[in-house]
Amino acid sequence: MTLKAGRDYDAPWIVVRGTGGAVEDELGALSGWAREAWSDENLTPIDRVLAVAESLKAKYQVGVQLGGRPVGDKGVVADYGLRPQDVETEPVPSVVQSEIDGLSDNERGLLKMILDCEDVKALQGLWKSHSTMFANSVLLTEKFKEQGRLLTRLAKGNQ
């Protein structure tokens, strides 16, 4: 089961895997509600899912208003480097301004990170940590490939 906290692209989401009972138990744990309240016989499974979904959405909206940042499973800020305060998002020389104009701030930050990569391993790390953004942007994917080819050529030339 997948729950998303909002409609916007940056809204966090949670995936819960398992059988019906295991999923319900996990949703109860995620909600933070007391076990007695969660196991109320008057609540149907769909009522429980909707309650957790609404709770997730409300928590996300409050977090956004307070300037919160999503934290991943490993305790690291999930969107580090994608906000203007993390990475300068000034236009970079190898990108045409008209290409940048259509990008969101997060996409601009990721583009800057791609172009700032100094080796293939770092570039591959970006792909792993931001795969969804690459999947949704042809420009970012093309710039990733261009940077990868450049870094590969440079690495071979330095050997």
Secondary structure, DSSP 8 states (H G I E B T S, - for coil): -EEES-SSTT--EEE--S-HHHHHHHHHHHHT--HHHHT-TTS-HHHHHHHHHHHHHHHHHHHHHTT---B-TTSSBTTTTSSTTTS-----TTS-HHHHHTS-HHHHHHHHHHHH--SHHHHHHHHHHTHHHHHT-HHHHHHHHHHHHHHHHHHHHT-
